[in-house]
């Protein structure tokens, strides 16, 4: 096998310094959607200047990210195979020929675009009453085919309409390449704002809230709907099944082409009478305004609606927790959202949990979820987040930090700034548990011990009276405990800050803190951020410790307020804190803003959900992607790479569904040990001469680079 000649320092910089975790945002503003084919729709969504193109299959709920790193807000998306065209900004046209994996801007500007049987048809206004109409087969080159009155452009059953007025419109039977002008005698000369054809003959033309027309002969004759007053069109499957919303009487239905109307009672998305569109055998509707849109689909009139992506909540999110498929996300001003599908979708709790900012949440099981706020009021849900009761009230400013519990849930503690509270009956009632001054953190062991790290001391807190007993004092000078977490009653970790050199120190115990070991350190960038008022006294940063496995630790900082200190870095150790590597989370943020990561929950060692400011929720794919070797590499689709056996004593087999281009084997420090060209879906890597221990295998295909941990025995 041919060996790659690599410059070690150069490659190491790219492989480790630029390793990034692929994200898929789970909370969106919606910009627009359009039908692709059959039951598929294309949705453009995002946050601020970042956009995401997603293909949804309404028949099975499967969605695929076509591009999740755009800087455009696309709307009016139209697709023919892998060729697509859309509008961004003020009439700017963008096109793709590879399903939005890449795209470019056309020189043509258009107001609206539709898909036809021969390509795309676009409209560009030239005045208040006229427009130019263009045809394109690739979305880039547009040919002027007509200058006419401004009108709605629609295609149905191979017939393309430019529906300007009932007495002056154009039709095409070749997808908009050529048009025939229709000027029937008799119909009114009024501008149509929307045109809804059901086939080549029957259609509705809407001139305004008080004036509707219909035709049954392809537009030769038009009839006025009687008695309209401030009506908005909702949906019609044909001329004898029409739904509209009257400002005076609400939702109504007509089964006699508008001659009579009667109140209608059908499910509506968020109980809002919004415009519905047919997509195959489904209905799709989008509600909201100014980009704050939500897209819904239904299996038909009278059937319930399902929201494709949740509307972004304007409040900051502060914490996230999952247990299995059930999870919670909490934010400012009492906003709480729950998920029952492992973060694929979220539902906002209909009634806010008070008015204070929610700071901590914990999911113990389907029948016990807890939330605490900045006043340390506590809410309890017994039905997986659907309904909530306030089981503890406190007006003091003791901000909730985190919930921890024993294995049998007979000891649950909410650790707060200054004073903790204890429940021994699964959250039904709570009692104050002691009062501690200064900075501290706490946890609960599986057998119910309440442990505190305060300064350089490990304390056990008495659950009866809140008194504390000293267990151990760290002998290392100038250390201050920041976070404590226990795996069981014997094994656990403490993150501490050295107050003189601002390094982060990792302590580990295997006997419940009777003894401990200093396993490693991290540099100062993790633990402090500048203090603009007193530079000699930097702020201690907020840290979170995730114990993924006994020897696998992840540390991330959160809620940093300084623009020069990013919080989108995860520090990882696979040997109990002895050595560390870093991954940077690709931020989902407003361009140029601070990366305000607020909380993370790990489903596994590689898959997580993170919450950020402004209601942003990001869930990754579980694979690491390297962006330094080729800056445009992105995880555009999931693919499988099987690595076996693992652990191994000699040969590791690789089997992928895509062709493997290259493999890199790195040791725990990040040094490249082996690098090989492959160009095959099957490969063998010989590790027989390597010493036993943990290694990282990075596998590059033409779609992405993924990382696998390999244990050599």
C-alpha positions in Angstrom: 0.0 0.0 0.0 1.4 3.3 -1.0 2.3 5.5 2.0 1.4 9.2 2.0 4.3 11.6 2.6 3.0 13.9 5.3 4.5 16.9 7.0 3.7 16.0 10.6 3.3 19.4 12.1 1.3 20.7 9.2 -1.0 17.7 9.2 -1.4 17.7 12.9 -2.4 21.3 12.9 -5.1 20.6 10.3 -6.3 17.3 11.8 -6.6 18.5 15.4 -6.7 22.2 15.4 -9.5 22.3 12.8 -11.5 19.2 13.8 -15.1 20.2 14.0 -18.3 18.4 15.1 -21.0 18.4 12.5 -24.2 20.0 13.7 -27.8 19.8 12.5 -29.9 22.7 13.9 -33.2 21.6 15.4 -34.8 25.0 15.8 -35.6 27.2 12.8 -37.1 30.3 11.5 -38.8 29.2 8.3 -38.2 31.2 5.1 -40.1 29.2 2.5 -41.0 25.8 1.1 -42.0 24.3 -2.2 -43.1 21.0 -3.6 -40.3 18.8 -5.1 -42.0 15.7 -6.3 -44.6 13.3 -5.0 -44.7 13.6 -1.3 -41.4 15.5 -1.0 -41.0 19.2 -0.2 -38.0 21.4 0.0 -37.8 23.6 3.1 -35.5 26.6 3.5 -35.0 27.5 7.2 -32.4 28.9 9.5 -31.5 31.6 12.0 -30.4 35.1 11.2 -28.0 35.0 8.2 -27.5 31.2 8.3 -29.8 28.9 6.2 -30.4 25.3 5.8 -32.0 23.4 2.8 -33.9 20.3 3.9 -35.7 17.7 1.9 -38.8 16.3 3.7 -40.6 13.1 2.7 -44.0 13.6 4.1 -44.9 9.9 3.6 -42.4 8.6 6.1 -41.2 11.7 8.1 -37.6 11.3 6.8 -35.7 14.5 6.2 -32.3 15.0 4.7 -30.1 18.1 4.9 -29.1 19.1 1.4 -27.0 22.0 2.6 -26.6 23.1 6.2 -24.0 25.9 5.9 -25.6 28.5 3.6 -25.3 32.3 4.2 -28.5 33.0 2.3 -32.2 33.2 3.2 -33.8 31.3 0.3 -37.4 31.2 -0.6 -39.5 30.1 -3.6 -37.4 27.0 -4.1 -38.1 24.9 -7.2 -36.4 21.6 -8.1 -36.2 19.4 -11.2 -34.1 16.4 -10.2 -30.8 17.8 -8.8 -31.3 21.2 -10.6 -32.8 23.9 -8.5 -33.5 27.6 -8.4 -34.6 29.9 -5.6 -34.9 33.6 -4.7 -32.9 35.3 -1.9 -33.1 38.9 -0.8 -34.7 41.3 -3.2 -35.3 39.2 -6.3 -31.8 37.7 -6.4 -31.9 34.3 -8.2 -29.6 31.4 -7.1 -29.3 28.1 -8.8 -27.8 24.6 -8.3 -27.1 21.6 -10.4 -26.2 19.2 -7.5 -29.1 19.4 -5.1 -27.9 22.5 -3.3 -24.5 21.0 -2.3 -23.1 24.1 -4.1 -24.9 27.0 -5.7 -24.2 30.3 -7.6 -26.1 33.5 -8.4 -27.7 34.2 -11.8 -27.5 37.7 -13.3 -31.3 37.6 -13.8 -33.5 39.1 -11.1 -37.1 37.7 -10.6 -40.1 38.2 -8.4 -41.4 34.6 -8.6 -40.4 31.3 -10.1 -42.4 28.1 -10.8 -41.5 24.7 -12.1 -43.0 23.7 -15.5 -43.0 20.6 -17.7 -40.0 22.1 -19.6 -38.0 23.8 -17.0 -38.6 27.0 -14.9 -40.7 30.0 -15.5 -39.9 33.3 -13.8 -41.6 36.7 -13.5 -39.9 40.0 -13.2 -42.0 43.1 -12.6 -41.3 46.0 -15.0 -43.9 48.4 -13.6 -46.9 48.4 -11.3 -49.0 46.6 -14.0 -46.5 44.8 -16.4 -43.9 42.1 -16.1 -41.3 40.2 -18.1 -41.6 36.4 -18.2 -38.5 34.3 -18.6 -37.8 30.6 -19.2 -34.8 28.6 -18.1 -33.7 24.9 -18.1 -30.8 25.3 -15.7 -31.7 28.2 -13.4 -28.7 30.2 -14.6 -29.5 31.3 -18.1 -32.9 32.9 -18.6 -34.6 33.7 -21.9 -37.2 36.4 -22.2 -40.4 34.8 -23.7 -43.0 37.4 -23.0 -43.8 40.9 -21.8 -47.4 41.2 -20.6 -49.6 42.3 -17.9 -48.5 41.3 -14.4 -50.2 38.1 -13.2 -49.9 35.0 -11.1 -47.9 32.2 -12.8 -49.2 28.7 -12.2 -48.9 25.3 -13.9 -51.5 22.5 -13.6 -51.8 19.3 -15.7 -49.3 20.6 -18.3 -51.1 23.9 -18.8 -49.1 27.0 -17.7 -51.1 30.1 -16.9 -50.1 33.8 -16.6 -53.4 34.8 -14.9 -53.4 38.6 -15.2 -57.1 39.4 -15.7 -60.2 37.3 -16.5 -60.3 39.2 -19.9 -56.6 39.2 -20.6 -54.4 36.2 -19.7 -51.9 33.9 -21.3 -51.6 30.1 -21.5 -48.8 27.8 -22.6 -48.8 24.0 -23.2 -45.0 23.7 -23.6 -44.0 24.8 -20.1 -43.7 28.5 -20.8 -41.6 28.4 -24.0 -44.4 29.9 -26.0 -47.7 31.6 -24.9 -51.1 32.3 -26.4 -52.9 35.5 -25.4 -56.6 35.0 -24.4 -58.9 38.0 -24.4 -62.4 36.7 -24.1 -65.3 39.2 -24.5 -67.4 39.8 -21.4 -65.2 38.9 -18.3 -64.2 41.8 -16.1 -61.0 43.7 -16.5 -59.7 43.4 -12.9 -56.3 42.3 -11.7 -56.1 38.8 -10.2 -53.9 38.5 -7.1 -54.0 34.7 -7.0 -55.1 32.0 -9.4 -56.0 28.4 -8.3 -56.5 25.9 -11.2 -57.9 22.4 -10.4 -57.3 21.1 -13.9 -57.1 22.6 -17.4 -60.7 23.9 -17.3 -61.8 24.7 -13.7 -60.2 27.4 -11.7 -60.7 30.2 -9.2 -59.4 33.7 -9.6 -59.1 36.0 -6.6 -59.1 39.8 -7.2 -59.2 40.7 -3.6 -60.9 40.0 -0.2 -64.3 41.0 -1.6 -64.1 39.8 -5.2 -63.6 36.2 -6.4 -64.3 34.6 -9.8 -64.4 31.1 -11.2 -64.3 29.5 -14.6 -65.4 26.0 -15.8 -64.3 26.3 -19.4 -60.6 27.2 -19.2 -61.1 30.9 -18.9 -63.5 31.7 -21.7 -66.3 32.6 -19.3 -66.1 33.8 -15.7 -68.7 33.9 -12.9 -68.5 36.1 -9.8 -68.8 34.4 -6.3 -71.8 36.1 -4.6 -71.8 38.0 -1.3 -68.1 38.1 -0.4 -67.0 40.5 2.3 -63.4 40.4 3.7 -62.7 36.7 2.9 -59.4 35.0 2.6 -59.0 31.8 0.6 -57.9 28.8 2.6 -58.2 25.7 0.4 -60.3 24.0 -2.3 -60.0 20.6 -3.8 -62.5 21.5 -6.6 -65.2 24.1 -7.2 -67.6 22.2 -5.0 -65.4 22.0 -1.9 -64.1 25.4 -1.0 -62.9 26.7 2.4 -62.5 30.4 3.2 -62.1 32.5 6.3 -64.5 35.4 6.7 -63.4 38.2 9.0 -67.0 38.3 10.5 -67.9 34.6 10.8 -64.6 32.8 10.7 -63.9 29.5 8.8 -66.7 28.6 6.4 -67.2 26.0 3.7 -69.2 25.9 0.4 -70.2 22.8 -1.5 -72.1 24.7 -4.2 -69.5 26.9 -5.9 -69.9 29.7 -3.3 -73.6 30.1 -3.5 -74.1 29.3 0.1 -71.7 29.0 3.1 -71.8 27.3 6.4 -69.4 27.2 9.4 -66.7 24.6 9.1 -64.9 22.8 11.9 -61.7 21.2 10.9 -58.2 21.0 12.5 -56.0 23.9 11.7 -52.3 24.4 12.3 -52.0 26.1 15.7 -55.7 26.9 15.3 -54.9 29.5 12.6 -56.9 29.6 9.4 -54.0 29.6 7.0 -53.6 28.9 3.3 -53.3 25.2 2.5 -51.6 23.7 -0.5 -51.8 20.2 -2.0 -48.5 18.2 -2.1 -49.2 14.7 -3.5 -51.7 13.2 -1.1 -50.9 15.7 1.7 -51.7 19.3 2.6 -49.0 21.8 3.6 -49.4 25.1 5.4 -47.0 27.7 6.7 -47.9 30.3 9.3 -46.0 33.2 10.8 -44.5 36.4 9.5 -41.1 38.2 9.1 -39.2 34.9 8.8 -40.7 33.6 12.0 -42.5 30.8 10.1 -43.6 27.3 11.0 -44.4 24.7 8.3 -47.1 22.0 8.9 -48.5 19.1 7.0 -51.6 17.0 7.2 -52.9 13.9 5.5 -56.0 15.8 4.3 -58.9 18.0 5.3 -60.1 17.0 8.7 -56.9 15.3 9.7 -54.5 16.6 12.4 -51.5 18.7 11.5 -47.8 17.9 12.2 -45.2 20.6 12.4 -42.1 20.0 10.4 -39.8 22.3 12.3 -40.4 24.3 15.4 -40.5 28.0 15.3 -37.6 29.6 17.0 -38.3 30.8 20.5 -37.0 34.4 21.0 -35.9 33.6 24.6 -32.4 32.3 25.5 -32.2 28.6 26.3 -30.2 27.8 29.4 -30.2 24.0 30.0 -30.9 20.7 28.3 -31.4 17.1 29.5 -32.5 13.8 28.0 -33.2 10.3 29.3 -33.7 8.0 26.3 -36.0 9.6 23.8 -37.6 12.0 26.3 -36.0 15.4 26.9 -36.3 19.0 28.1 -34.9 22.3 27.1 -35.5 25.4 29.4 -35.0 29.1 28.8 -35.7 32.6 29.9 -39.0 33.9 31.0 -40.4 30.5 31.9 -40.1 29.0 28.5 -39.9 25.2 28.5 -39.9 22.8 25.5 -40.1 19.0 25.5 -39.1 16.3 23.0 -40.3 12.7 22.8 -38.2 11.7 19.8 -34.6 12.2 21.0 -34.5 15.8 19.9 -35.8 15.4 16.4 -38.7 17.7 17.2 -39.7 19.9 20.1 -43.0 21.1 21.5 -43.2 24.3 23.6 -45.1 23.8 26.8 -48.4 25.8 26.3 -48.2 27.5 29.7 -44.9 29.1 30.8 -43.4 27.9 34.0 -43.7 31.2 35.8 -42.0 34.4 34.7 -38.5 33.8 35.9 -35.6 32.5 33.8 -35.5 28.7 34.0 -31.9 27.7 34.7 -31.8 23.9 35.3 -33.7 20.8 34.2 -33.3 17.1 34.7 -35.1 14.1 33.2 -35.0 11.1 35.5 -37.6 9.0 33.6 -40.9 9.4 31.8 -42.8 10.2 35.0 -40.3 12.5 36.7 -39.0 15.6 35.1 -37.8 18.7 37.1 -37.1 22.3 36.3 -35.7 25.1 38.6 -35.5 28.8 37.9 -33.4 31.8 39.1 -35.5 32.1 42.2 -35.2 28.3 42.8 -38.9 27.7 42.3 -39.2 24.0 41.3 -41.7 22.5 38.8 -42.4 18.8 38.4 -43.9 16.9 35.5 -45.2 13.4 35.8 -46.3 13.0 32.2 -43.1 13.4 30.1 -43.3 17.2 30.1 -46.8 17.7 28.9 -48.1 19.3 32.2 -46.4 20.9 35.2 -47.0 21.6 38.9 -45.0 24.0 41.0 -44.0 21.9 44.0 -41.6 24.4 45.6 -41.7 28.2 45.8 -38.9 30.5 46.8 -38.6 34.3 46.3 -35.0 34.4 47.3 -32.4 34.9 44.6 -30.8 31.5 44.8 -30.2 30.6 41.2 -30.7 26.9 40.3 -27.6 25.2 39.1 -28.3 21.5 38.6 -30.3 18.6 39.9 -28.6 15.4 41.1 -30.2 12.2 42.5 -29.5 8.8 44.0 -30.1 5.7 41.9 -33.5 5.0 43.7 -34.5 8.7 43.5 -35.1 8.8 47.3 -32.5 11.6 47.4 -32.9 14.4 44.9 -31.0 17.7 45.5 -31.2 21.0 43.6 -27.9 22.7 44.0 -28.2 26.4 44.1 -26.0 29.4 44.5 -25.9 29.7 48.3 -28.5 27.2 49.5 -29.6 23.7 48.4 -33.0 22.0 48.6 -33.7 18.3 49.1 -36.6 16.0 48.2 -36.9 12.5 49.6 -40.3 11.7 47.8 -39.4 12.2 44.1 -40.1 15.9 44.0 -43.4 16.0 45.8 -42.0 18.2 48.6 -38.7 20.0 49.2 -36.8 21.2 52.2 -33.8 23.6 52.5 -30.6 21.6 53.0 -28.0 23.7 54.8 -26.5 27.0 53.7 -23.1 27.4 52.1 -21.2 30.5 51.4 -18.7 31.2 48.6 -18.4 29.2 45.4 -19.2 25.5 45.5 -20.6 22.6 43.5 -22.3 19.4 44.5 -23.5 16.0 43.4 -25.3 12.9 44.8 -23.9 9.4 44.6 -25.9 6.4 43.6 -26.4 5.4 47.2 -27.5 8.9 48.2 -24.4 10.6 49.6 -24.5 14.4 49.1 -21.0 15.6 48.2 -19.7 19.2 48.0 -16.6 20.7 46.6 -15.9 24.1 48.1 -12.5 25.7 47.7 -10.0 23.0 48.2 -12.2 20.8 50.3 -14.4 17.8 49.6 -17.4 17.7 52.1 -20.2 15.4 52.8 -23.5 17.1 53.7 -25.8 15.6 56.3 -29.3 15.1 54.7 -31.0 15.6 58.1 -29.6 19.0 59.1 -27.4 20.3 56.3 -24.2 20.1 58.3 -21.0 19.2 56.6 -18.1 16.8 57.3 -14.7 17.3 55.8 -13.7 14.3 53.7 -10.5 15.5 52.0 -8.5 18.6 51.3 -6.5 19.0 48.2 -2.9 19.6 49.1 -2.0 21.3 45.9 -1.7 25.0 46.5 -4.1 27.7 45.3 -6.8 25.3 43.9 -10.5 26.0 44.0 -13.1 23.4 43.1 -15.4 24.2 40.2 -17.3 21.0 39.3 -17.7 17.6 41.0 -19.3 14.5 39.4 -19.4 10.9 40.6 -19.7 7.7 38.6 -20.6 5.6 41.6 -20.0 5.9 45.3 -16.2 5.4 44.9 -15.2 6.8 41.5 -15.5 10.4 40.5 -13.8 13.6 39.3 -13.3 17.2 40.3 -12.4 20.1 38.0 -10.5 22.7 40.0 -9.0 26.1 39.1 -5.5 27.1 40.1 -6.1 30.7 41.2 -2.5 31.8 40.6 -1.8 30.5 37.1 -5.4 29.9 36.0 -4.8 26.4 34.8 -7.6 23.8 35.1 -6.6 20.8 37.4 -8.3 17.4 37.1 -8.6 15.3 40.3 -9.8 11.7 40.4 -10.8 9.4 43.2 -11.4 5.6 43.3 -12.4 5.4 47.0 -15.0 8.1 47.6 -12.4 10.9 48.1 -10.6 9.2 51.0 -7.7 9.5 48.6 -7.3 11.2 45.2 -4.9 11.6 42.3 -4.1 14.7 40.3 -4.4 13.2 36.8 -3.8 16.2 34.5 -4.2 19.9 33.7 -5.6 22.1 31.0 -4.4 25.6 30.1 -5.9 28.9 31.1 -8.0 29.5 28.0 -10.6 27.0 29.4 -11.1 28.4 32.8 -11.0 32.2 32.7 -12.0 35.1 30.6 -10.8 38.7 30.7 -12.3 41.2 33.3 -12.5 44.6 31.5 -12.9 46.4 34.9 -10.0 44.7 36.8 -7.7 42.9 34.3 -5.6 41.4 37.1 -8.7 39.5 38.4 -10.1 37.5 35.4 -13.6 35.9 35.6 -13.8 32.2 36.4 -15.7 30.6 33.5 -18.7 28.3 33.8 -17.6 24.8 33.1 -19.6 21.6 32.6 -18.1 18.1 33.1 -19.6 15.2 31.2 -18.4 11.7 32.4 -19.1 9.6 29.3 -17.3 6.5 30.7 -15.0 5.9 33.6 -12.0 7.1 31.6 -13.8 9.3 29.1 -14.3 13.0 30.1 -15.6 15.9 28.2 -15.4 19.5 29.4 -17.1 22.5 27.8 -17.4 26.0 29.0 -20.7 27.9 28.6 -22.3 31.3 29.0 -19.2 33.2 28.3 -19.9 36.9 27.8 -16.6 38.0 26.2 -16.4 38.2 22.5 -12.7 37.2 22.4 -13.4 33.9 24.3 -15.4 31.4 22.4 -17.5 28.8 24.2 -17.8 26.4 21.3 -14.9 24.2 22.3 -15.2 20.7 23.8 -12.1 19.3 25.6 -11.9 15.5 25.5 -9.8 13.0 27.5 -9.9 9.2 27.0 -7.5 8.4 29.8 -9.1 9.9 32.9 -7.8 13.5 32.3 -4.1 12.7 31.7 -4.1 14.1 28.1 -6.7 16.0 26.1 -7.7 16.8 22.6 -10.2 19.5 21.5 -13.1 19.6 19.1 -14.7 22.9 18.1 -18.5 22.9 17.8 -19.5 24.5 14.5 -21.5 27.4 15.9 -25.1 28.0 14.9 -25.2 31.7 15.6 -25.9 35.2 14.3 -22.9 36.2 12.1 -20.3 38.0 14.1 -21.9 37.4 17.5 -20.5 35.7 20.5 -20.8 31.9 20.6 -23.1 31.7 23.7 -23.3 28.0 24.3 -25.6 27.5 27.3 -25.8 23.8 27.8 -25.1 20.3 26.4 -26.4 16.8 26.8 -24.5 13.8 25.4 -26.5 10.8 24.2 -23.3 8.9 23.6 -19.6 9.8 23.3 -20.1 11.5 19.9 -23.8 12.4 19.7 -25.1 15.4 21.6 -27.7 18.2 21.6 -26.6 21.7 22.5 -28.6 24.9 23.3 -27.5 28.4 22.6 -28.8 32.0 22.9 -31.9 33.1 21.1 -33.7 29.8 21.3 -31.1 27.9 19.2 -31.0 24.2 19.4 -28.3 22.2 17.6 -28.0 18.4 17.4 -25.0 16.8 15.8 -24.7 13.7 13.6 -22.4 11.8 15.9 -19.4 12.0 13.6 -16.4 14.3 13.5 -15.6 16.2 10.3 -12.2 17.7 9.5 -12.4 21.0 7.6 -8.7 21.9 7.4 -7.7 19.6 4.6 -10.4 20.6 2.2 -12.3 23.7 3.4 -15.5 22.7 1.6 -15.9 19.2 3.1 -19.2 18.9 4.8 -21.3 16.0 6.2 -24.0 16.1 3.6 -25.4 12.7 4.2 -25.0 9.9 6.6 -22.9 6.9 5.6 -21.7 3.8 7.3 -18.2 2.7 8.0 -17.8 -0.5 9.9 -14.6 -1.1 11.8 -13.9 -4.5 13.3 -12.7 -6.2 15.4 -12.5 -3.5 18.1 -10.6 -4.1 20.4 -8.0 -5.7 18.1 -4.7 -7.5 18.6 -3.4 -7.0 15.0 -5.6 -6.4 11.9 -8.5 -3.9 11.8 -11.0 -4.4 8.9 -12.8 -1.4 7.4 -15.9 -1.9 5.4 -17.8 1.2 4.0 -20.7 1.9 1.8 -18.7 4.7 0.1 -15.2 4.4 -1.3 -12.6 5.1 1.3 -10.0 7.5 0.0 -7.5 7.8 2.9 -7.1 6.6 6.5 -5.1 8.1 9.3 -4.2 6.4 12.6 -3.4 8.8 15.5 -2.3 8.1 19.0 -3.8 9.6 22.1 -1.7 12.8 21.8 -2.9 13.4 18.2 0.3 12.3 16.5 -0.2 10.7 13.1 1.2 7.1 13.3 0.0 5.7 10.0 -1.5 7.3 6.9 -2.5 5.3 3.8 -4.1 5.8 0.5 -7.0 3.4 -0.1 -9.5 4.1 -2.9 -11.6 1.1 -2.1 -14.7 0.3 0.0 -12.7 -2.4 1.9 -9.4 -2.0 3.7 -7.2 -3.7 6.3 -5.0 -1.8 8.7 -2.1 -3.7 10.5 -1.7 -2.6 14.1 0.3 -5.6 15.3 3.5 -3.7 15.9 1.9 -0.9 17.9 1.8 -0.8 21.7 -1.4 -1.5 23.5 -3.7 1.5 24.1 -6.2 3.8 22.6 -5.9 5.1 19.1 -8.0 7.3 16.7 -8.8 6.1 13.2 -9.9 8.8 10.8 -11.4 7.7 7.6 -11.9 9.9 4.6 -14.4 9.4 1.9 -15.5 11.8 -0.8 -18.4 12.8 1.5 -16.8 13.3 4.9 -14.2 12.4 7.4 -15.3 10.3 10.3 -13.4 9.3 13.5 -13.5 5.9 15.2 -11.8 5.0 18.5 -9.7 1.8 18.3 -8.4 -0.1 21.3 -5.2 -2.1 20.6 -4.7 -5.0 23.0 
